[in-house]
Amino acid sequence: MSTPSEPPILPPEFYERRSHLRHVRSAALARGTAPDAVLHATLARLAAFSPSDLLLPPLVGSEAPLNYFVAVVAPSGGGKSTAAKAARALLAPPEHLLDRDNVPVGTGEGMIESFFERDPHTGDKIQVHHNLFLYVDEGEVLHKLGQRDGTTL
């Protein structure tokens, strides 16, 4: 059982339930990183690359789009980047989303702008992208962005 200072960790038996979960665990252990981190990073990638019109059923409230946010927390050298790379090896983006993978976080405004392009005929901004996998290597980046005045992060 975990203590308040330790995050909960999925037991090895969890990964034995399905072949794809065993595969995720094996990939993580082969790279010397935490299976839970690789699992969550892979699930985030799956959500990011799923069709934008895929809706989850209304268990509470109404239908909702598939979104998945992950924060892998570990000390320096704890395998966070390795877990992200393992997840990328397990789940590459579809060809049409290659430029939507591992997009740097930039600013909150930049994230929003990444979904739009200018209409060549009217010059208006129109939303043409619906998928994006953002990756932040260090939490300090998010902390600094959150401290900016007027941030949309």
DSSP file with accessible surface (Angstrom, degrees, kcal/mol):
  #  RESIDUE AA STRUCTURE BP1 BP2  ACC     N-H-->O    O-->H-N    N-H-->O    O-->H-N    TCO  KAPPA ALPHA  PHI   PSI    X-CA   Y-CA   Z-CA
    1    1 A M              0   0  232      0, 0.0     2,-0.1     0, 0.0     0, 0.0   0.000 360.0 360.0 360.0 141.3    0.0    0.0    0.0
    2    2 A S        -     0   0   51      7,-0.1     0, 0.0     1,-0.1     0, 0.0  -0.470 360.0-132.9 -82.9 152.0    1.3    3.5   -0.8
    3    3 A T    >   -     0   0   62     -2,-0.1     3,-2.1     4,-0.1    -1,-0.1  -0.539  36.5 -95.3 -93.0 168.0    1.9    6.2    1.7
    4    4 A P  T 3  S+     0   0  143      0, 0.0    -1,-0.1     0, 0.0    -2,-0.0   0.795 126.8  52.3 -56.6 -24.8    0.7    9.8    1.3
    5    5 A S  T 3  S+     0   0  108      2,-0.1    -3,-0.0     1,-0.0     0, 0.0   0.571 103.1  68.4 -87.8  -8.1    4.2   10.7   -0.1
    6    6 A E  S <  S-     0   0  107     -3,-2.1     3,-0.1     3,-0.0    -4,-0.0  -0.930  81.9-127.8-112.6 134.3    4.1    7.9   -2.7
    7    7 A P        -     0   0   93      0, 0.0    -4,-0.1     0, 0.0     2,-0.1  -0.412  37.9 -95.2 -72.7 154.1    1.8    7.7   -5.7
    8    8 A P        -     0   0  108      0, 0.0     2,-0.4     0, 0.0     0, 0.0  -0.412  39.8-153.9 -67.0 145.5   -0.2    4.6   -6.2
    9    9 A I        -     0   0  132     -3,-0.1    -7,-0.1    -2,-0.1    -3,-0.0  -0.981  18.6-115.9-123.7 135.1    1.4    2.1   -8.5
   10   10 A L        -     0   0   55     -2,-0.4    26,-0.1     1,-0.1     5,-0.0  -0.477  37.0-116.7 -67.1 136.6   -0.6   -0.5  -10.6
   11   11 A P    >>  -     0   0   61      0, 0.0     3,-1.7     0, 0.0     4,-0.7  -0.361  22.5-111.1 -72.0 155.6    0.4   -4.0   -9.5
   12   12 A P  H >> S+     0   0   61      0, 0.0     3,-0.8     0, 0.0     4,-0.6   0.840 115.8  67.2 -55.0 -30.2    2.0   -6.3  -12.0
   13   13 A E  H >4 S+     0   0  125      1,-0.3     3,-0.8     2,-0.2     4,-0.4   0.810  89.5  64.7 -62.1 -30.2   -1.1   -8.4  -12.1
   14   14 A F  H X4 S+     0   0   47     -3,-1.7     3,-1.2     1,-0.2     4,-0.3   0.917 101.1  49.7 -56.9 -42.6   -3.0   -5.5  -13.7
   15   15 A Y  H << S+     0   0    2     -3,-0.8     3,-0.5    -4,-0.7    -1,-0.2   0.631 100.0  65.9 -75.0 -13.2   -0.7   -5.8  -16.8
   16   16 A E  T << S+     0   0  102     -3,-0.8    -1,-0.2    -4,-0.6    -2,-0.2   0.578  81.2  81.3 -83.9  -6.6   -1.4   -9.6  -17.1
   17   17 A R  S <  S+     0   0  167     -3,-1.2     2,-0.3    -4,-0.4    -1,-0.2   0.793 101.1  19.9 -71.0 -30.6   -5.1   -9.0  -17.9
   18   18 A R  S  > S-     0   0  152     -3,-0.5     4,-2.2    -4,-0.3     3,-0.3  -0.995  71.5-124.4-142.0 149.8   -4.6   -8.3  -21.6
   19   19 A S  H  > S+     0   0   82     -2,-0.3     4,-2.3     1,-0.2     5,-0.1   0.874 112.0  53.6 -63.2 -36.8   -1.9   -9.0  -24.1
   20   20 A H  H  > S+     0   0  114      1,-0.2     4,-1.9     2,-0.2    -1,-0.2   0.855 108.4  50.1 -69.9 -30.0   -1.6   -5.3  -25.0
   21   21 A L  H  > S+     0   0   21     -3,-0.3     4,-2.5     2,-0.2    -1,-0.2   0.900 109.3  51.2 -71.8 -38.5   -1.1   -4.4  -21.4
   22   22 A R  H  X S+     0   0   96     -4,-2.2     4,-2.8     1,-0.2    -2,-0.2   0.905 109.0  52.6 -60.5 -39.6    1.6   -7.0  -21.1
   23   23 A H  H  X S+     0   0  118     -4,-2.3     4,-2.5     2,-0.2    -2,-0.2   0.915 108.7  48.8 -63.8 -43.2    3.2   -5.5  -24.2
   24   24 A V  H  X S+     0   0   13     -4,-1.9     4,-2.3     2,-0.2    -2,-0.2   0.941 113.2  47.5 -61.2 -47.0    3.2   -2.0  -22.6
   25   25 A R  H  X S+     0   0   67     -4,-2.5     4,-2.8     1,-0.2     5,-0.2   0.926 112.0  49.5 -62.4 -44.3    4.8   -3.3  -19.4
   26   26 A S  H  X S+     0   0   75     -4,-2.8     4,-2.5     1,-0.2    -1,-0.2   0.913 110.5  50.5 -61.8 -41.7    7.4   -5.3  -21.3
   27   27 A A  H  X S+     0   0   20     -4,-2.5     4,-1.1    -5,-0.2    -1,-0.2   0.909 112.3  47.5 -63.4 -40.7    8.3   -2.2  -23.3
   28   28 A A  H ><>S+     0   0    0     -4,-2.3     5,-2.5     2,-0.2     3,-0.6   0.950 113.6  45.9 -65.5 -48.7    8.7   -0.1  -20.2
   29   29 A L  H ><5S+     0   0   89     -4,-2.8     3,-1.1     1,-0.2    -2,-0.2   0.874 107.7  57.8 -65.5 -34.7   10.8   -2.6  -18.3
   30   30 A A  H 3<5S+     0   0   89     -4,-2.5    -1,-0.2     1,-0.3    -2,-0.2   0.811 111.7  42.7 -64.1 -27.8   13.0   -3.2  -21.4
   31   31 A R  T <<5S-     0   0  122     -4,-1.1    -1,-0.3    -3,-0.6    -2,-0.2   0.361 116.2-115.1 -97.9   1.0   13.8    0.5  -21.3
   32   32 A G  T < 5S+     0   0   69     -3,-1.1     2,-0.3    -4,-0.4    -3,-0.2   0.838  75.0 117.4  71.7  34.1   14.2    0.7  -17.6
   33   33 A T  S   <S-     0   0   12     -5,-2.5    -1,-0.2    -6,-0.1    -2,-0.1  -0.807  72.7 -76.3-129.1 172.2   11.2    3.0  -16.9
   34   34 A A     >  -     0   0   49     44,-0.3     4,-2.0    -2,-0.3     3,-0.2  -0.492  28.1-145.9 -73.9 126.7    8.0    2.7  -15.0
   35   35 A P  H  > S+     0   0   23      0, 0.0     4,-2.9     0, 0.0     5,-0.2   0.879 100.0  56.3 -57.0 -38.9    5.2    0.7  -16.7
   36   36 A D  H  > S+     0   0   25      1,-0.2     4,-2.6     2,-0.2     5,-0.2   0.907 106.3  50.0 -61.7 -40.5    2.5    3.1  -15.3
   37   37 A A  H  > S+     0   0   11     -3,-0.2     4,-2.4     2,-0.2    -1,-0.2   0.922 112.8  46.3 -64.2 -41.7    4.2    6.1  -16.9
   38   38 A V  H  X S+     0   0    0     -4,-2.0     4,-2.6     2,-0.2    -2,-0.2   0.919 111.6  52.3 -67.8 -40.7    4.4    4.4  -20.3
   39   39 A L  H  X S+     0   0   14     -4,-2.9     4,-2.6     1,-0.2    -2,-0.2   0.952 112.7  43.8 -59.4 -49.8    0.8    3.2  -20.0
   40   40 A H  H  X S+     0   0   67     -4,-2.6     4,-2.4     1,-0.2    -1,-0.2   0.899 113.5  50.4 -66.6 -39.0   -0.5    6.7  -19.3
   41   41 A A  H  X S+     0   0   12     -4,-2.4     4,-2.1    -5,-0.2    -1,-0.2   0.908 111.8  49.1 -64.5 -37.8    1.7    8.3  -22.0
   42   42 A T  H  X S+     0   0   21     -4,-2.6     4,-2.6     2,-0.2    -2,-0.2   0.917 110.4  50.2 -67.5 -41.3    0.4    5.7  -24.5
   43   43 A L  H  X S+     0   0   62     -4,-2.6     4,-2.4     1,-0.2    -2,-0.2   0.896 109.7  51.3 -64.4 -37.9   -3.2    6.4  -23.5
   44   44 A A  H  X S+     0   0   11     -4,-2.4     4,-2.4     2,-0.2    -1,-0.2   0.912 110.5  48.8 -64.5 -41.1   -2.7   10.1  -23.9
   45   45 A R  H  X S+     0   0    2     -4,-2.1     4,-1.9     2,-0.2    -2,-0.2   0.920 109.5  52.7 -63.6 -42.8   -1.2    9.5  -27.4
   46   46 A L  H  X S+     0   0   90     -4,-2.6     4,-0.6     1,-0.2    -2,-0.2   0.929 111.1  46.3 -59.4 -44.7   -4.2    7.3  -28.2
   47   47 A A  H >< S+     0   0   11     -4,-2.4     3,-0.9     1,-0.2    -1,-0.2   0.920 111.5  52.0 -63.5 -42.3   -6.6   10.0  -27.2
   48   48 A A  H 3< S+     0   0   16     -4,-2.4    84,-0.2     1,-0.2    -1,-0.2   0.821 114.2  42.6 -65.3 -30.7   -4.7   12.7  -29.1
   49   49 A F  H 3< S+     0   0   23     -4,-1.9    -1,-0.2    -5,-0.2    -2,-0.2   0.417  91.5 104.7 -99.3   2.2   -4.7   10.6  -32.3
   50   50 A S  S << S-     0   0   17     -3,-0.9    -3,-0.0    -4,-0.6     4,-0.0  -0.466  89.4 -80.8 -78.2 155.1   -8.4    9.5  -32.1
   51   51 A P    >   -     0   0   84      0, 0.0     3,-1.8     0, 0.0    15,-0.2  -0.278  36.8-130.6 -55.7 137.7  -10.9   11.1  -34.4
   52   52 A S  T 3  S+     0   0   59      1,-0.3    14,-0.1    -3,-0.1    -2,-0.1   0.708 105.5  58.4 -67.7 -17.9  -12.1   14.4  -33.0
   53   53 A D  T 3  S+     0   0  128     12,-0.1     2,-0.5     2,-0.1    -1,-0.3   0.412  75.7 115.8 -93.1   5.2  -15.7   13.5  -33.4
   54   54 A L    <   -     0   0   77     -3,-1.8    12,-1.0    12,-0.1     2,-0.4  -0.606  51.3-166.0 -72.7 121.9  -15.3   10.4  -31.2
   55   55 A L  E     -A   65   0A  77     -2,-0.5     8,-0.1    10,-0.2    -2,-0.1  -0.915  18.5-129.0-116.8 141.4  -17.5   11.0  -28.2
   56   56 A L  E     -A   64   0A  77      8,-3.8     8,-1.3    -2,-0.4    10,-0.0  -0.600  41.3 -98.5 -80.4 146.3  -17.7    9.2  -24.9
   57   57 A P        -     0   0   85      0, 0.0     2,-2.0     0, 0.0     3,-0.3  -0.246  40.1 -99.0 -65.9 155.7  -21.1    8.1  -23.8
   58   58 A P        +     0   0   70      0, 0.0     3,-0.2     0, 0.0     5,-0.2  -0.469  57.1 154.1 -78.8  78.3  -23.0   10.3  -21.4
   59   59 A L  S    S+     0   0  160     -2,-2.0     2,-0.4     1,-0.3     4,-0.1   0.893  83.2   8.4 -69.4 -39.9  -22.4    8.4  -18.1
   60   60 A V  S    S-     0   0  138     -3,-0.3     2,-0.4     2,-0.3    -1,-0.3  -0.986 136.2 -18.0-137.3 129.9  -22.9   11.7  -16.2
   61   61 A G  S    S-     0   0   72     -2,-0.4     2,-0.2    -3,-0.2     3,-0.1  -0.590 109.6 -31.5  78.4-129.5  -24.1   14.8  -18.0
   62   62 A S  S    S-     0   0   94     -2,-0.4    -2,-0.3     1,-0.2    -3,-0.2  -0.617  80.1 -61.5-121.3 178.5  -23.8   14.6  -21.8
   63   63 A E        -     0   0  115     -2,-0.2    -1,-0.2    -5,-0.2    -8,-0.0  -0.209  54.5-163.3 -55.5 153.4  -21.5   13.1  -24.4
   64   64 A A  E     -A   56   0A  41     -8,-1.3    -8,-3.8    -3,-0.1    -1,-0.0  -0.992  20.1-106.9-143.0 147.7  -17.9   14.3  -24.1
   65   65 A P  E     -A   55   0A  70      0, 0.0     2,-0.7     0, 0.0   -10,-0.2  -0.318  44.1 -98.5 -69.4 158.6  -14.9   14.3  -26.4
   66   66 A L        +     0   0   49    -12,-1.0     2,-0.3   -15,-0.2   -16,-0.1  -0.703  56.4 158.1 -82.2 111.7  -12.0   12.0  -25.7
   67   67 A N        -     0   0  101     -2,-0.7     2,-0.4     2,-0.0   -23,-0.0  -0.974  18.1-172.6-130.6 150.2   -9.3   13.9  -23.9
   68   68 A Y        -     0   0   85     -2,-0.3     2,-0.4   -24,-0.2   -20,-0.1  -0.947   1.7-169.8-149.0 120.8   -6.5   12.5  -21.7
   69   69 A F        -     0   0  183     -2,-0.4     2,-0.4     2,-0.0    -2,-0.0  -0.946   8.6-174.7-114.8 134.2   -4.1   14.6  -19.6
   70   70 A V        -     0   0   59     -2,-0.4     2,-0.5   -29,-0.1    -2,-0.0  -0.981  16.2-172.0-131.5 138.8   -1.1   13.1  -17.9
   71   71 A A        -     0   0   86     -2,-0.4     2,-0.7     2,-0.0    -2,-0.0  -0.944  11.6-161.9-127.2 106.4    1.5   14.4  -15.6
   72   72 A V        -     0   0   55     -2,-0.5     2,-0.5   -35,-0.0    -2,-0.0  -0.828  13.8-165.5 -87.3 118.9    4.3   12.0  -15.0
   73   73 A V        +     0   0  130     -2,-0.7    -2,-0.0     5,-0.0   -36,-0.0  -0.933  25.8 129.5-114.5 125.5    6.1   13.2  -11.9
   74   74 A A        -     0   0   35     -2,-0.5     3,-0.1     0, 0.0     4,-0.1  -0.966  56.2 -87.6-162.5 159.5    9.5   11.9  -10.8
   75   75 A P    >   -     0   0  102      0, 0.0     3,-2.2     0, 0.0     5,-0.3  -0.202  67.5 -66.5 -67.0 167.2   12.9   13.3   -9.8
   76   76 A S  T 3  S+     0   0  121      1,-0.3     0, 0.0     2,-0.1     0, 0.0  -0.294 129.3  21.0 -53.7 132.7   15.5   14.2  -12.4
   77   77 A G  T 3  S+     0   0   82     -3,-0.1    -1,-0.3     1,-0.1     0, 0.0   0.549  86.8 126.4  81.7   9.0   16.6   11.0  -14.0
   78   78 A G  S <  S-     0   0   40     -3,-2.2   -44,-0.3    -4,-0.1    -2,-0.1   0.404  84.6-100.5 -82.8   1.2   13.5    9.2  -13.0
   79   79 A G  S  > S+     0   0   16    -46,-0.1     4,-2.4    -4,-0.1     5,-0.2   0.623  79.0 133.0  95.8  14.9   12.6    8.0  -16.5
   80   80 A K  H  > S+     0   0   41     -5,-0.3     4,-1.9     2,-0.2     5,-0.1   0.959  79.8  40.4 -64.9 -49.9    9.9   10.5  -17.5
   81   81 A S  H  > S+     0   0   36      1,-0.2     4,-2.4     2,-0.2    -1,-0.2   0.883 114.5  54.1 -66.1 -37.3   11.4   11.3  -21.0
   82   82 A T  H  > S+     0   0   55      1,-0.2     4,-2.5     2,-0.2    -1,-0.2   0.905 107.2  51.2 -62.8 -40.3   12.2    7.6  -21.4
   83   83 A A  H  X S+     0   0    1     -4,-2.4     4,-2.4     2,-0.2    -1,-0.2   0.915 109.5  50.1 -63.4 -42.1    8.6    6.7  -20.7
   84   84 A A  H  X S+     0   0   20     -4,-1.9     4,-2.0     1,-0.2    -2,-0.2   0.906 111.8  48.1 -63.4 -40.4    7.4    9.3  -23.3
   85   85 A K  H  X S+     0   0  138     -4,-2.4     4,-2.1     2,-0.2    -2,-0.2   0.888 110.2  51.7 -68.5 -37.2    9.8    7.8  -25.9
   86   86 A A  H  X S+     0   0    0     -4,-2.5     4,-2.0     1,-0.2    -2,-0.2   0.922 109.0  50.7 -64.4 -41.6    8.7    4.3  -25.1
   87   87 A A  H  X S+     0   0    0     -4,-2.4     4,-2.3     1,-0.2    -2,-0.2   0.895 108.7  51.9 -62.7 -38.7    5.0    5.4  -25.6
   88   88 A R  H  < S+     0   0  101     -4,-2.0    -1,-0.2     1,-0.2    -2,-0.2   0.900 109.0  50.3 -65.2 -37.3    6.0    6.9  -29.0
   89   89 A A  H  < S+     0   0   67     -4,-2.1     3,-0.3     1,-0.2    -1,-0.2   0.869 113.6  46.1 -67.1 -34.3    7.6    3.7  -30.0
   90   90 A L  H  < S+     0   0   45     -4,-2.0     2,-0.3     1,-0.3    -2,-0.2   0.829 127.0  25.0 -74.9 -33.7    4.5    1.8  -29.0
   91   91 A L  S  < S-     0   0   48     -4,-2.3    -1,-0.3    -5,-0.2    -2,-0.1  -0.773  72.2-172.2-139.9  90.0    2.0    4.2  -30.7
   92   92 A A        -     0   0   63     -2,-0.3     3,-0.1    -3,-0.3    -3,-0.1  -0.454  36.2 -99.5 -74.7 153.3    3.3    6.2  -33.6
   93   93 A P        -     0   0   11      0, 0.0    -1,-0.1     0, 0.0     5,-0.1  -0.397  41.8 -97.8 -71.0 152.2    1.0    8.9  -34.9
   94   94 A P    >   -     0   0   47      0, 0.0     3,-2.3     0, 0.0     4,-0.2  -0.340  41.1-104.9 -61.9 153.8   -1.1    8.2  -38.0
   95   95 A E  G >  S+     0   0  165      1,-0.3     3,-1.4     2,-0.2     4,-0.2   0.862 119.9  55.6 -51.2 -42.2    0.5    9.6  -41.2
   96   96 A H  G 3  S+     0   0  141      1,-0.3    -1,-0.3     2,-0.1     3,-0.1   0.593 110.6  46.7 -72.7  -6.1   -1.9   12.5  -41.4
   97   97 A L  G X  S+     0   0   12     -3,-2.3     3,-2.1     1,-0.1    -1,-0.3   0.200  72.4 114.0-118.2  16.6   -1.0   13.6  -37.9
   98   98 A L  G X  S+     0   0   90     -3,-1.4     3,-1.0     1,-0.3    -2,-0.1   0.879  81.2  48.7 -55.9 -38.6    2.8   13.5  -38.0
   99   99 A D  G 3  S+     0   0  107     -4,-0.2    -1,-0.3     1,-0.2    -2,-0.1   0.482 104.8  61.3 -82.2   2.2    3.0   17.2  -37.6
  100  100 A R  G <  S+     0   0   17     -3,-2.1    33,-2.6    32,-0.1     2,-0.4   0.224  85.0 100.3-107.9  11.0    0.6   17.1  -34.7
  101  101 A D  S <  S-     0   0   15     -3,-1.0    33,-0.1     1,-0.2    34,-0.1  -0.823  89.8  -2.7-105.8 138.7    2.9   14.9  -32.5
  102  102 A N  S    S+     0   0   64     -2,-0.4    -1,-0.2     1,-0.2    32,-0.2   0.867  79.7 179.7  52.9  42.5    5.2   16.1  -29.7
  103  103 A V  E     -b  134   0B  27     30,-2.3    32,-1.8    -3,-0.4    -1,-0.2  -0.574  32.3-113.3 -72.6 129.1    4.3   19.7  -30.3
  104  104 A P  E     -b  135   0B 102      0, 0.0    32,-0.1     0, 0.0    -1,-0.1  -0.366  21.0-123.5 -64.5 148.7    6.1   21.9  -27.8
  105  105 A V        +     0   0   13     30,-0.6     6,-0.2     1,-0.2     5,-0.1   0.847  45.9 164.8 -66.5 -34.3    3.8   23.6  -25.3
  106  106 A G        -     0   0   48      4,-0.1     2,-0.3     5,-0.1    -1,-0.2  -0.316  58.7 -27.6  57.0-124.2    4.9   27.2  -26.2
  107  107 A T     >  -     0   0   50      1,-0.1     4,-2.2    -2,-0.0     5,-0.2  -0.772  60.5-108.9-117.3 164.8    2.3   29.5  -24.7
  108  108 A G  H  > S+     0   0    2     -2,-0.3     4,-1.9     1,-0.2     5,-0.2   0.926 123.3  50.9 -57.5 -40.1   -1.4   28.9  -24.0
  109  109 A E  H  > S+     0   0   63      1,-0.2     4,-2.6     2,-0.2    -1,-0.2   0.905 107.9  52.4 -64.9 -39.4   -2.1   31.3  -26.9
  110  110 A G  H  > S+     0   0   35      2,-0.2     4,-1.6     1,-0.2    -1,-0.2   0.870 105.7  54.7 -65.2 -36.0    0.2   29.3  -29.2
  111  111 A M  H  < S+     0   0   31     -4,-2.2     4,-0.3    -6,-0.2     3,-0.2   0.937 110.8  45.1 -62.2 -46.0   -1.5   26.1  -28.3
  112  112 A I  H >< S+     0   0   84     -4,-1.9     3,-1.7     1,-0.2     4,-0.3   0.934 110.7  53.8 -63.2 -44.4   -4.8   27.5  -29.4
  113  113 A E  H >< S+     0   0   87     -4,-2.6     3,-2.0     1,-0.3    -1,-0.2   0.801  93.5  72.0 -61.4 -28.1   -3.3   29.0  -32.5
  114  114 A S  T 3< S+     0   0   29     -4,-1.6    -1,-0.3     1,-0.3    -2,-0.2   0.680  92.8  57.0 -65.8 -13.2   -2.0   25.6  -33.5
  115  115 A F  T <  S+     0   0   53     -3,-1.7    14,-1.9    -4,-0.3    13,-1.8   0.550 102.4  68.9 -90.1  -8.1   -5.5   24.5  -34.3
  116  116 A F  E <   +C  127   0C  70     -3,-2.0     2,-0.3    -4,-0.3    11,-0.2  -0.785  52.0 178.8-115.6 154.5   -6.1   27.4  -36.8
  117  117 A E  E     -C  126   0C 101      9,-2.3     9,-2.9    -2,-0.3     2,-0.4  -0.950  37.9 -96.5-141.0 162.3   -4.8   28.4  -40.3
  118  118 A R  E     -C  125   0C 157     -2,-0.3     7,-0.2     7,-0.2     6,-0.1  -0.640  35.0-120.1 -81.7 134.5   -5.6   31.3  -42.5
  119  119 A D     >  -     0   0   36      5,-3.4     4,-2.7    -2,-0.4     5,-0.1  -0.604  19.3-142.0 -69.5 123.9   -8.2   30.7  -45.2
  120  120 A P  T  4 S+     0   0  119      0, 0.0    -1,-0.2     0, 0.0    -2,-0.0   0.771  96.9  44.1 -64.1 -21.7   -6.3   31.3  -48.5
  121  121 A H  T  4 S+     0   0  174      3,-0.1    -2,-0.0     1,-0.1    -3,-0.0   0.872 129.5  19.4 -89.6 -40.5   -9.3   33.0  -50.0
  122  122 A T  T  4 S-     0   0   83      2,-0.2     3,-0.1     0, 0.0    -1,-0.1   0.656  88.6-130.5-105.9 -19.7  -10.6   35.2  -47.2
  123  123 A G     <  +     0   0   34     -4,-2.7     2,-0.1     1,-0.3    -5,-0.0   0.427  61.5 138.5  80.5  -1.9   -7.6   35.5  -44.9
  124  124 A D        -     0   0  101     -6,-0.1    -5,-3.4    -5,-0.1     2,-0.4  -0.440  60.8-111.0 -74.3 150.5   -9.8   34.6  -42.0
  125  125 A K  E     +C  118   0C  92     -7,-0.2     2,-0.4    -2,-0.1    -7,-0.2  -0.683  42.2 179.8 -79.2 130.6   -8.6   32.2  -39.3
  126  126 A I  E     -C  117   0C  68     -9,-2.9    -9,-2.3    -2,-0.4     2,-0.6  -0.978  33.2-111.9-132.4 146.8  -10.4   28.9  -39.5
  127  127 A Q  E     +C  116   0C  97     -2,-0.4   -11,-0.2   -11,-0.2     3,-0.1  -0.671  46.4 154.0 -78.5 120.2  -10.0   25.8  -37.4
  128  128 A V        +     0   0   59    -13,-1.8     2,-0.4    -2,-0.6   -12,-0.2   0.521  55.0  65.7-119.6 -15.8   -8.6   23.1  -39.6
  129  129 A H        +     0   0   37    -14,-1.9    -1,-0.1     1,-0.1     3,-0.1  -0.876  43.1 169.9-112.0 144.7   -6.9   20.9  -37.0
  130  130 A H        +     0   0   96     -2,-0.4     2,-0.4     1,-0.1    -1,-0.1   0.371  60.9  65.7-129.2  -3.2   -8.6   18.9  -34.3
  131  131 A N        +     0   0   24    -82,-0.1     2,-0.3     2,-0.0   -82,-0.1  -0.959  49.4 160.3-126.9 146.9   -5.8   16.8  -32.9
  132  132 A L        -     0   0   25     -2,-0.4     2,-0.6   -84,-0.2   -31,-0.2  -0.922  24.6-156.1-164.5 131.5   -2.7   17.6  -31.0
  133  133 A F        -     0   0   22    -33,-2.6   -30,-2.3    -2,-0.3     2,-0.3  -0.941  21.6-165.5-111.7 107.3   -0.3   15.7  -28.8
  134  134 A L  E     -b  103   0B  63     -2,-0.6     2,-0.4   -32,-0.2   -32,-0.1  -0.727   3.6-168.9 -91.0 143.1    1.5   18.2  -26.5
  135  135 A Y  E     -b  104   0B  66    -32,-1.8   -30,-0.6    -2,-0.3     2,-0.5  -0.996   8.5-172.0-136.1 128.2    4.6   17.2  -24.7
  136  136 A V        -     0   0   44     -2,-0.4     3,-0.1   -32,-0.1   -33,-0.0  -0.985   6.8-165.2-119.5 121.4    6.4   19.2  -21.9
  137  137 A D  S    S+     0   0   76     -2,-0.5     2,-0.4     1,-0.2    -1,-0.1   0.791  75.7  35.6 -77.7 -28.5    9.7   17.8  -20.8
  138  138 A E    >>  -     0   0  102      1,-0.1     3,-1.2     0, 0.0     4,-0.7  -0.987  66.2-143.3-131.9 133.8    9.9   19.8  -17.6
  139  139 A G  H 3> S+     0   0   52     -2,-0.4     4,-2.3     1,-0.3     3,-0.2   0.769  97.2  74.1 -62.6 -24.1    7.2   20.9  -15.2
  140  140 A E  H 3> S+     0   0  103      1,-0.2     4,-2.6     2,-0.2    -1,-0.3   0.855  89.4  59.3 -59.9 -33.2    9.0   24.2  -14.7
  141  141 A V  H <> S+     0   0   63     -3,-1.2     4,-2.3     1,-0.2    -1,-0.2   0.944 107.9  44.1 -60.8 -47.4    7.9   25.2  -18.2
  142  142 A L  H  X S+     0   0   73     -4,-0.7     4,-2.5    -3,-0.2    -2,-0.2   0.903 111.5  54.4 -65.3 -39.2    4.2   24.9  -17.1
  143  143 A H  H  X S+     0   0   99     -4,-2.3     4,-1.1     1,-0.2    -2,-0.2   0.942 110.3  45.6 -59.9 -46.9    4.9   26.6  -13.8
  144  144 A K  H  X S+     0   0  128     -4,-2.6     4,-0.6     1,-0.2     3,-0.4   0.903 112.5  50.8 -65.2 -40.1    6.4   29.7  -15.6
  145  145 A L  H >< S+     0   0   16     -4,-2.3     3,-1.0     1,-0.2     8,-0.2   0.896 106.9  54.7 -64.2 -39.6    3.6   29.8  -18.1
  146  146 A G  H 3< S+     0   0   46     -4,-2.5    -1,-0.2     1,-0.2    -2,-0.2   0.760 104.1  55.8 -65.8 -22.0    1.0   29.7  -15.4
  147  147 A Q  H 3< S+     0   0  126     -4,-1.1    -1,-0.2    -3,-0.4    -2,-0.2   0.626  83.2 108.2 -86.3 -11.2    2.6   32.7  -13.7
  148  148 A R  S X< S-     0   0   97     -3,-1.0     3,-1.4    -4,-0.6     2,-0.2  -0.382  79.4-109.0 -67.5 141.2    2.3   34.9  -16.8
  149  149 A D  T 3  S+     0   0  160      1,-0.2    -1,-0.1    -2,-0.1    -2,-0.1  -0.481 100.8   7.6 -66.4 133.8   -0.3   37.7  -16.7
  150  150 A G  T 3  S+     0   0   69      1,-0.2    -1,-0.2    -2,-0.2    -2,-0.1   0.664  88.6 165.8  72.3  16.8   -3.2   36.9  -18.9
  151  151 A T    <   -     0   0   38     -3,-1.4    -1,-0.2    -5,-0.1    -5,-0.0  -0.323  32.6-157.3 -66.4 147.1   -2.1   33.4  -19.7
  152  152 A T              0   0   73      1,-0.1    -1,-0.1    -7,-0.0    -6,-0.1   0.176 360.0 360.0-104.5  13.7   -4.7   31.1  -21.3
  153  153 A L              0   0   86     -8,-0.2    -1,-0.1   -11,-0.1    -7,-0.1   0.914 360.0 360.0 -60.0 360.0   -2.8   28.0  -20.2
